Amino acid sequence: MATKPAEIRPTSARDILLTVRAAVYEWTLRTDALVWGANAADVLGLPGFDRIATGSRFDALLDPETPEGRADAIRATANTDGGQGVPYRATYRLRLNGPDSPALAIEDVGRWFADARGRPERAQGLIRVLDQSCAEAAGATAGSRYDGLTGQLERGQFLAAVQAALPAIGRGRKPAAFLIAAIDGLAALNETFGSEIGDRMIAEAAHRIRAELRAGDLIGRLSGNRLGLLIMDCNEKAITVVGERFAAAVRRSLVDTRSGPLGLSVSLGGLCIAKRDTDLEAIVTAAERALAAGRERRPGGFQAGSLAEADHSATSDQDLARSLGTALAAGTVGYLYQPCREAGGRRILSYRLVCDADPDPERIARVTATTGLSAALDLSALNRAVVDLAAEPSLRLAIQAMPEVLCDSRWTAVIRKRLARRPDMAGRLTIELPCATLTQLADTVRTAIGELRGLGIRIAATDFGRGPIDLAELRRLAPDSIELAGDLVAQSSDDAATGLLAALAAMVRSLGAELTGGAVADAAAAIRLRALGASAMTGPFAGPGVADRPSPAPDPVSVPA
């Protein structure tokens, strides 16, 4: 006797996706905005969408040992978009509550679509949380021992091999070296010639370094533009020679590409592994720090580091990041008022608002940029500035901000809300932008700067003369004032340095901007600035910031959502 089939009731797409623990998304790469289906937070077990609202926030949840995430999978596809999109697939793990929390295995499939220049512009896809059996099957399929682009060990296999080698290194009499090589200028290559050329450069760099290795040495692909190296029998005297040899081998000849011959360069950082160095994470971190220091000092070469330096620096930076993050969340960030005075006298013109979390502002900038706190700190400074300007009608304040923060809707809301009530404050507020960040400004940033100037807010460029100078961008920006870097003023006692300062001052005059000086530490530096025609200066010589601080301001205004 046949049985009557059960009645099938309509089921919503959301219910089906929840059943299979899947969620859809659309990612706009230019803005990094990540828009999810309504069920995504439930699928991942999150209270809301804040932690997955951008690609960078989502990537921050990746297990550090995951070889590649979605962004890497998209970059690794060398296909061109013919209008139907280019498929990609990635399998990775998420740790939603820190590195020690349980991991979720994720399968991510989708298609990316190109912009007019053929670069990935947006991606549409679906993530699915895998159960244990599916995760193991996916790992068996996707967890190839070798990276598909370079042909070298993939990240997980390479790090596992290094970890396995550490006990033997500790038992032996001769140390080994761990190095990280990063392709220089890869982002610019991808932007100019397309990601296919960038991939060609990554593969070629790996091939050239591999040719220099000996039996027993290891090479693997750590991430998009980074290669890891384990060099056996390499002590502190030899490591620099070895690192420089790799750098020279990579840049030895041009690379033939479909866009013509192109140059190739890598920067390297690394350290020697001694008997008691068994913490692989600490070793990788130390090599990364050495790489970053070397790139800043001399791109295209090698920089040696050590675990002791990295441990001290990392602990110090972590403490600063922790204290800043806590203060920002609680709205208790402290600020000092650094006086700005006329170059020829002692009369106070205005103040620069400086975060007092650390005496080194460059360190604050580096740590906040690394930890994603820059926008919150800049917004906090703006909130404090507008409150103090409203409380004291004679006060003039300057605050520093990263250019992209000016496009933040929260920043705009604070400005417009306050100026609607007190339009006189606009002329007493100066926004300072570091010269190093003014190269190739996005059109949206230029528009935001133009709107600020339209409201009467002054724009200043700081640290002029430190690093490359984009005069064309400065001319387009047309800042009201340009501040010479303080270290240049302090070092200008000899003829060559004095000539450099004079040339920089002439550049500022040619741009029609007011010349000022920063970090002025003594009377000699002040005299030199005055001779150059500087109208104002900031720094220790200008006066003690705390003593000249205005009367206490009301509580900071709340940050708009």
C-alpha positions as CSV (number, residue, x, y, z in Angstrom):
1,M,0.0,0.0,0.0
2,A,1.4,3.3,-1.1
3,T,1.9,5.9,1.5
4,K,0.9,9.5,1.0
5,P,3.8,11.8,0.9
6,A,4.0,14.4,3.7
7,E,2.8,17.9,2.8
8,I,5.8,20.1,2.1
9,R,5.4,23.6,3.6
10,P,7.2,26.6,2.0
11,T,10.5,27.3,3.8
12,S,12.2,30.7,3.6
13,A,15.7,31.0,2.1
14,R,16.9,32.3,5.5
15,D,15.7,29.1,7.3
16,I,17.4,26.9,4.7
17,L,20.7,28.8,5.0
18,L,20.5,28.5,8.8
19,T,19.9,24.8,8.6
20,V,23.0,24.3,6.5
21,R,24.9,26.9,8.5
22,A,25.6,29.1,5.5
23,A,25.4,32.9,4.8
24,V,25.8,35.0,1.7
25,Y,27.9,38.2,1.4
26,E,29.0,40.9,-1.0
27,W,32.4,42.5,-0.5
28,T,33.4,45.9,-2.1
29,L,37.2,45.8,-2.2
30,R,37.7,49.5,-2.8
31,T,35.8,50.5,0.4
32,D,36.3,47.2,2.2
33,A,32.6,47.2,3.1
34,L,31.3,43.7,3.7
35,V,27.5,43.3,3.4
36,W,26.0,40.1,4.8
37,G,22.8,38.2,4.5
38,A,20.5,38.7,7.5
39,N,21.4,35.3,9.0
40,A,25.2,35.7,9.0
41,A,25.5,36.7,12.7
42,D,23.4,33.7,13.7
43,V,25.4,31.3,11.6
44,L,28.7,32.5,13.1
45,G,27.3,32.9,16.6
46,L,28.0,36.6,16.9
47,P,25.8,39.2,18.7
48,G,25.8,41.5,15.7
49,F,27.5,42.5,12.5
50,D,30.1,45.0,13.8
51,R,33.0,42.5,13.9
52,I,32.3,41.4,10.3
53,A,31.3,44.7,8.7
54,T,34.5,45.1,6.7
55,G,36.9,42.7,5.0
56,S,39.7,43.7,7.4
57,R,37.6,43.1,10.5
58,F,36.6,39.7,9.2
59,D,40.2,38.9,8.4
60,A,41.2,39.8,12.0
61,L,39.1,36.7,13.1
62,L,41.2,34.3,11.0
63,D,43.2,31.7,12.8
64,P,46.9,32.8,12.6
65,E,47.8,29.4,11.3
66,T,45.4,29.6,8.4
67,P,47.4,29.6,5.2
68,E,45.1,31.8,3.2
69,G,41.8,33.7,3.6
70,R,39.3,35.0,1.1
71,A,41.5,38.0,0.1
72,D,44.5,35.7,-0.6
73,A,42.3,33.3,-2.6
74,I,41.1,36.2,-4.8
75,R,44.6,37.5,-5.3
76,A,45.8,34.1,-6.2
77,T,43.5,33.8,-9.2
78,A,45.3,34.8,-12.4
79,N,42.2,34.7,-14.6
80,T,40.7,37.8,-16.1
81,D,37.0,38.7,-15.7
82,G,35.1,38.3,-19.0
83,G,31.9,39.7,-17.5
84,Q,30.7,36.6,-15.6
85,G,33.2,36.9,-12.7
86,V,36.1,34.8,-11.7
87,P,35.5,31.9,-9.3
88,Y,37.5,31.4,-6.1
89,R,37.4,29.1,-3.2
90,A,39.1,29.1,0.2
91,T,39.0,26.9,3.3
92,Y,40.1,28.5,6.5
93,R,39.4,28.6,10.3
94,L,37.9,31.5,12.3
95,R,38.6,32.1,16.0
96,L,35.9,34.4,17.0
97,N,37.0,35.0,20.6
98,G,40.8,35.2,20.4
99,P,43.6,32.8,19.4
100,D,42.8,30.3,22.1
101,S,39.1,30.0,21.4
102,P,37.5,27.1,19.6
103,A,38.0,27.3,15.8
104,L,35.2,27.3,13.2
105,A,36.1,25.6,9.9
106,I,34.8,27.7,7.0
107,E,34.3,26.9,3.3
108,D,34.2,30.1,1.3
109,V,33.2,30.1,-2.4
110,G,32.3,32.9,-4.7
111,R,33.2,35.0,-7.7
112,W,35.0,38.3,-8.0
113,F,34.2,40.9,-10.6
114,A,36.7,43.3,-12.1
115,D,36.8,47.1,-12.5
116,A,37.6,48.9,-15.7
117,R,41.4,48.1,-15.3
118,G,40.8,44.4,-14.7
119,R,41.4,44.4,-10.9
120,P,39.1,42.7,-8.4
121,E,36.5,45.3,-7.5
122,R,33.8,43.4,-5.7
123,A,33.1,39.8,-4.7
124,Q,29.9,37.8,-4.1
125,G,30.0,34.6,-2.3
126,L,28.8,32.2,0.4
127,I,30.4,30.9,3.5
128,R,29.5,27.6,5.2
129,V,30.5,26.4,8.6
130,L,31.8,22.8,8.2
131,D,31.3,20.1,10.7
132,Q,34.3,18.0,11.8
133,S,34.0,15.4,9.0
134,C,33.4,18.0,6.3
135,A,36.4,20.0,7.6
136,E,38.7,17.0,7.5
137,A,37.5,16.2,4.0
138,A,38.0,19.8,2.9
139,G,41.4,19.8,4.5
140,A,42.4,16.7,2.6
141,T,41.3,18.3,-0.7
142,A,42.5,21.9,-0.2
143,G,45.4,21.3,2.2
144,S,48.0,20.7,-0.5
145,R,51.5,20.5,0.8
146,Y,52.7,23.0,-1.9
147,D,51.5,26.5,-2.7
148,G,50.0,26.6,-6.2
149,L,51.5,29.9,-7.3
150,T,55.2,29.5,-6.1
151,G,55.5,25.7,-6.0
152,Q,57.0,26.0,-2.5
153,L,55.7,24.7,0.8
154,E,52.4,26.3,1.7
155,R,52.2,28.2,5.0
156,G,50.9,25.5,7.3
157,Q,53.3,22.9,6.0
158,F,56.3,25.3,6.1
159,L,55.6,26.4,9.7
160,A,55.1,22.8,10.8
161,A,58.4,21.9,9.2
162,V,60.1,24.7,11.0
163,Q,58.5,23.8,14.3
164,A,59.7,20.2,13.8
165,A,63.2,21.4,13.1
166,L,63.5,23.5,16.3
167,P,64.4,20.6,18.7
168,A,67.1,19.4,16.4
169,I,68.5,22.9,16.1
170,G,68.5,23.2,19.9
171,R,70.4,19.9,20.2
172,G,73.0,20.8,17.6
173,R,76.0,23.0,18.0
174,K,75.3,25.3,15.1
175,P,72.3,27.7,15.0
176,A,70.0,28.2,12.1
177,A,68.4,31.4,10.8
178,F,64.7,32.3,10.1
179,L,64.1,34.9,7.5
180,I,61.1,36.5,5.9
181,A,61.4,38.0,2.3
182,A,58.7,40.4,1.1
183,I,58.3,41.6,-2.5
184,D,58.8,45.3,-2.7
185,G,56.2,47.5,-4.3
186,L,53.8,44.6,-5.0
187,A,50.7,46.7,-4.4
188,A,51.8,49.3,-6.9
189,L,52.6,46.6,-9.4
190,N,49.2,45.1,-9.0
191,E,47.6,48.5,-9.4
192,T,49.6,49.4,-12.5
193,F,49.9,46.1,-14.3
194,G,47.3,43.9,-12.8
195,S,47.4,41.0,-10.3
196,E,48.7,38.6,-12.9
197,I,51.9,40.5,-13.1
198,G,52.1,40.6,-9.3
199,D,51.7,36.9,-9.1
200,R,54.4,36.5,-11.7
201,M,56.8,38.5,-9.5
202,I,55.9,36.4,-6.4
203,A,56.6,33.2,-8.3
204,E,59.9,34.5,-9.8
205,A,61.2,35.8,-6.4
206,A,60.5,32.4,-4.9
207,H,62.3,30.7,-7.8
208,R,65.3,32.9,-7.5
209,I,65.7,32.5,-3.8
210,R,65.1,28.7,-4.0
211,A,68.0,28.5,-6.4
212,E,70.3,29.9,-3.7
213,L,69.3,27.4,-1.0
214,R,71.3,24.4,0.0
215,A,70.1,20.9,0.9
216,G,68.3,21.0,4.2
217,D,67.2,24.6,3.9
218,L,63.4,25.3,3.6
219,I,61.3,27.9,1.8
220,G,57.6,28.4,2.0
221,R,54.9,31.0,1.1
222,L,53.8,32.7,4.3
223,S,51.2,35.0,2.8
224,G,50.4,37.1,-0.3
225,N,53.8,38.8,-0.8
226,R,55.9,37.0,1.9
227,L,58.2,34.0,1.7
228,G,59.6,32.2,4.8
229,L,63.1,30.8,4.9
230,L,64.8,28.4,7.3
231,I,68.6,28.4,6.7
232,M,70.5,25.7,8.5
233,D,74.0,26.2,9.9
234,C,73.8,30.0,9.9
235,N,75.2,32.1,12.7
236,E,75.0,35.8,13.5
237,K,78.2,36.5,11.5
238,A,76.8,34.8,8.4
239,I,73.1,35.8,8.5
240,T,73.6,39.3,7.0
241,V,75.8,37.9,4.2
242,V,73.1,35.3,3.5
243,G,70.3,37.8,3.5
244,E,72.1,40.2,1.3
245,R,72.9,37.4,-1.1
246,F,69.2,36.5,-1.4
247,A,68.3,40.2,-2.1
248,A,71.0,40.4,-4.7
249,A,69.9,37.2,-6.4
250,V,66.4,38.5,-6.8
251,R,67.3,41.8,-8.3
252,R,70.1,40.4,-10.5
253,S,68.1,40.6,-13.8
254,L,64.8,41.9,-15.1
255,V,61.7,39.7,-15.2
256,D,60.1,39.1,-18.6
257,T,56.3,39.7,-18.4
258,R,53.5,40.3,-20.9
259,S,53.9,44.1,-20.0
260,G,57.6,44.0,-20.9
261,P,60.8,43.5,-18.7
262,L,60.3,44.7,-15.1
263,G,62.6,45.0,-12.2
264,L,62.1,42.8,-9.1
265,S,63.3,43.5,-5.6
266,V,62.7,42.0,-2.1
267,S,63.4,43.2,1.4
268,L,64.4,40.6,4.1
269,G,64.4,40.5,7.8
270,G,65.5,37.7,10.1
271,L,67.3,36.4,13.1
272,C,69.4,33.5,14.3
273,I,67.7,30.7,16.2
274,A,69.7,29.6,19.3
275,K,69.3,26.5,21.4
276,R,66.6,27.8,23.7
277,D,64.5,29.5,21.0
278,T,61.6,27.2,20.7
279,D,58.7,29.7,20.5
280,L,57.9,29.7,16.7
281,E,55.3,32.5,17.0
282,A,57.9,34.7,18.7
283,I,60.5,33.8,16.0
284,V,58.1,34.8,13.2
285,T,57.2,38.0,15.0
286,A,60.9,38.9,15.5
287,A,61.6,38.4,11.8
288,E,58.5,40.5,10.8
289,R,59.8,43.3,13.0
290,A,63.3,43.1,11.5
291,L,61.7,43.2,8.0
292,A,59.7,46.3,8.9
293,A,62.7,48.0,10.3
294,G,64.9,47.1,7.3
295,R,62.3,48.4,4.8
296,E,62.1,51.7,6.6
297,R,65.9,52.0,6.7
298,R,66.8,50.6,3.3
299,P,64.3,48.8,1.1
300,G,65.7,46.0,-1.0
301,G,68.2,44.8,1.6
302,F,68.4,42.7,4.7
303,Q,68.0,43.6,8.4
304,A,68.9,41.4,11.3
305,G,66.9,41.3,14.4
306,S,66.7,39.3,17.7
307,L,64.1,37.8,20.0
308,A,65.2,40.0,22.8
309,E,64.6,43.2,20.8
310,A,61.3,41.9,19.5
311,D,60.1,40.7,22.9
312,H,60.8,44.1,24.5
313,S,59.3,46.1,21.6
314,A,56.3,43.8,21.3
315,T,55.5,43.9,25.0
316,S,55.9,47.6,25.1
317,D,53.7,48.1,22.0
318,Q,51.1,45.7,23.3
319,D,50.9,47.6,26.6
320,L,50.4,50.8,24.8
321,A,47.8,49.4,22.5
322,R,46.0,47.9,25.5
323,S,46.0,51.1,27.5
324,L,44.9,53.2,24.4
325,G,42.1,50.8,23.5
326,T,40.8,50.8,27.1
327,A,40.9,54.6,27.3
328,L,39.2,55.0,23.9
329,A,36.4,52.6,24.9
330,A,35.9,54.4,28.2
331,G,36.3,57.9,26.7
332,T,39.1,58.8,29.0
333,V,42.0,59.5,26.6
334,G,44.2,62.2,28.1
335,Y,45.7,65.1,26.0
336,L,48.4,67.6,26.5
337,Y,48.5,71.1,25.0
338,Q,51.8,71.7,23.1
339,P,52.2,75.5,22.7
340,C,52.8,77.0,19.3
341,R,54.6,80.4,19.4
342,E,55.8,83.0,17.1
343,A,59.3,82.2,15.7
344,G,60.6,85.6,16.9
345,G,58.9,85.8,20.3
346,R,57.2,84.1,23.2
347,R,53.6,85.1,22.6
348,I,51.3,82.0,22.4
349,L,49.5,81.7,19.1
350,S,47.8,78.4,19.5
351,Y,48.1,74.9,20.8
352,R,48.6,71.5,19.3
353,L,46.5,68.8,20.9
354,V,48.7,65.8,21.7
355,C,47.7,62.4,23.1
356,D,49.6,61.9,26.4
357,A,49.5,58.0,26.3
358,D,53.2,58.0,25.3
359,P,55.9,60.7,24.9
360,D,56.8,59.5,21.4
361,P,54.0,60.6,19.0
362,E,55.5,58.5,16.2
363,R,55.2,55.3,18.3
364,I,51.5,56.2,19.0
365,A,50.9,56.6,15.3
366,R,52.6,53.3,14.5
367,V,50.8,51.3,17.2
368,T,47.4,52.7,16.5
369,A,47.8,52.1,12.7
370,T,48.8,48.5,13.4
371,T,46.0,47.8,15.8
372,G,43.3,49.7,13.8
373,L,42.8,52.4,16.5
374,S,43.9,55.3,14.4
375,A,40.3,56.4,13.4
376,A,39.1,56.1,17.0
377,L,42.0,58.2,18.3
378,D,41.6,60.9,15.6
379,L,37.9,61.1,16.4
380,S,38.6,61.3,20.1
381,A,41.0,64.2,19.5
382,L,38.4,66.0,17.4
383,N,35.7,65.6,20.1
384,R,38.1,67.0,22.7
385,A,39.1,69.9,20.4
386,V,35.6,71.1,19.6
387,V,34.6,71.0,23.3
388,D,37.7,73.0,24.3
389,L,37.2,75.5,21.4
390,A,33.6,76.1,22.5
391,A,34.7,76.6,26.1
392,E,37.4,79.1,25.3
393,P,36.6,81.7,22.5
394,S,40.3,82.8,22.3
395,L,41.7,79.3,21.9
396,R,43.1,78.0,18.7
397,L,43.9,74.3,18.3
398,A,45.6,72.0,15.8
399,I,44.9,68.3,15.7
400,Q,46.5,65.6,13.6
401,A,44.5,63.1,11.5
402,M,45.0,60.5,8.9
403,P,43.6,61.6,5.6
404,E,41.2,58.7,5.2
405,V,39.6,59.4,8.6
406,L,38.3,62.7,7.2
407,C,35.8,60.7,5.1
408,D,34.4,59.0,8.2
409,S,30.7,60.0,8.6
410,R,31.2,60.2,12.4
411,W,34.0,62.8,11.9
412,T,31.7,64.9,9.6
413,A,28.8,64.6,12.0
414,V,30.9,66.1,14.9
415,I,32.2,69.0,12.7
416,R,28.8,69.9,11.3
417,K,27.0,69.6,14.6
418,R,29.4,71.8,16.4
419,L,29.9,74.4,13.7
420,A,26.1,74.8,13.2
421,R,26.0,76.1,16.8
422,R,29.4,77.9,16.8
423,P,30.6,78.8,13.3
424,D,33.4,80.9,14.8
425,M,35.2,77.8,15.9
426,A,36.0,76.8,12.3
427,G,38.7,79.5,11.9
428,R,40.3,78.4,15.1
429,L,40.7,74.7,14.2
430,T,43.6,73.4,12.1
431,I,43.7,69.8,10.8
432,E,47.3,68.5,10.4
433,L,48.0,65.9,7.8
434,P,51.5,64.1,7.8
435,C,53.2,64.7,4.4
436,A,54.0,61.0,4.2
437,T,50.3,60.2,3.9
438,L,49.6,62.8,1.1
439,T,50.8,60.8,-1.8
440,Q,48.1,59.7,-4.3
441,L,45.2,60.9,-2.2
442,A,41.9,59.2,-3.1
443,D,39.3,61.5,-4.7
444,T,37.0,61.0,-1.7
445,V,39.7,62.3,0.6
446,R,40.4,65.4,-1.6
447,T,36.6,66.1,-1.5
448,A,36.5,65.8,2.2
449,I,39.5,68.1,2.6
450,G,37.8,70.6,0.3
451,E,34.6,70.5,2.4
452,L,36.6,71.2,5.5
453,R,38.3,74.2,3.9
454,G,34.9,75.4,2.7
455,L,33.7,75.5,6.3
456,G,36.7,77.7,7.2
457,I,38.9,75.0,8.8
458,R,42.7,75.4,8.2
459,I,44.7,72.6,6.7
460,A,48.4,72.0,7.6
461,A,51.0,69.6,6.3
462,T,53.5,68.3,8.8
463,D,56.9,66.5,8.8
464,F,57.9,68.2,5.5
465,G,61.3,66.9,4.4
466,R,61.1,63.5,6.1
467,G,60.8,60.9,3.4
468,P,59.7,61.3,-0.2
469,I,57.9,64.6,-1.0
470,D,55.1,64.7,-3.5
471,L,55.1,68.4,-4.5
472,A,52.4,67.8,-7.1
473,E,50.0,66.5,-4.4
474,L,51.0,69.2,-2.0
475,R,50.2,71.8,-4.7
476,R,46.8,70.3,-5.3
477,L,46.1,70.2,-1.6
478,A,47.3,73.9,-1.2
479,P,47.8,73.7,2.6
480,D,47.6,76.9,4.6
481,S,50.9,76.0,6.4
482,I,53.7,73.5,6.0
483,E,55.8,72.4,9.0
484,L,59.4,71.4,8.6
485,A,60.3,68.0,10.3
486,G,61.8,68.7,13.7
487,D,64.7,66.3,13.3
488,L,65.9,68.2,10.2
489,V,65.9,71.5,12.1
490,A,67.8,69.9,15.0
491,Q,70.5,68.5,12.7
492,S,71.0,71.6,10.6
493,S,74.2,72.9,12.2
494,D,76.5,72.1,9.3
495,D,76.5,73.7,5.8
496,A,75.0,70.8,4.0
497,A,72.1,70.5,6.4
498,T,71.6,74.2,6.4
499,G,71.4,74.2,2.6
500,L,68.9,71.4,2.7
501,L,66.7,73.4,5.0
502,A,67.0,76.5,2.8
503,A,65.9,74.4,-0.2
504,L,62.9,73.0,1.7
505,A,61.9,76.5,2.8
506,A,62.1,77.7,-0.8
507,M,59.8,74.8,-1.8
508,V,57.3,75.8,0.9
509,R,57.3,79.5,-0.3
510,S,56.8,78.3,-3.9
511,L,53.7,76.5,-2.8
512,G,52.3,79.7,-1.3
513,A,52.1,78.2,2.2
514,E,53.1,79.5,5.6
515,L,56.4,78.0,6.9
516,T,56.4,76.6,10.4
517,G,58.8,74.4,12.4
518,G,58.1,71.3,14.6
519,A,59.7,69.7,17.6
520,V,62.0,72.7,18.2
521,A,64.2,71.7,21.1
522,D,66.6,74.7,21.6
523,A,67.3,78.3,20.9
524,A,69.7,77.5,18.1
525,A,66.9,75.7,16.2
526,A,64.5,78.6,16.8
527,I,67.1,81.0,15.4
528,R,67.6,78.9,12.3
529,L,63.8,78.7,11.7
530,R,63.4,82.5,12.1
531,A,66.2,83.0,9.6
532,L,64.3,80.8,7.1
533,G,61.2,82.9,7.5
534,A,59.2,80.5,9.7
535,S,56.3,82.2,11.4
536,A,55.7,79.8,14.2
537,M,57.1,76.8,16.0
538,T,56.1,74.0,18.3
539,G,58.1,71.8,20.6
540,P,59.9,71.8,24.0
541,F,61.7,75.1,23.4
542,A,58.3,76.8,22.8
543,G,57.3,76.2,26.4
544,P,55.9,73.5,28.7
545,G,52.7,72.1,27.4
546,V,51.1,71.3,30.8
547,A,51.9,74.6,32.4
548,D,50.3,76.6,29.6
549,R,47.3,74.3,29.3
550,P,43.9,76.1,29.2
551,S,41.4,75.8,31.9
552,P,39.8,72.3,32.2
553,A,37.2,71.6,29.5
554,P,33.8,70.0,30.0
555,D,33.4,66.3,29.5
556,P,34.0,65.1,25.9
557,V,31.0,65.0,23.6
558,S,29.7,61.6,22.7
559,V,30.9,59.9,19.6
560,P,28.1,59.6,17.0
561,A,27.3,56.1,15.9
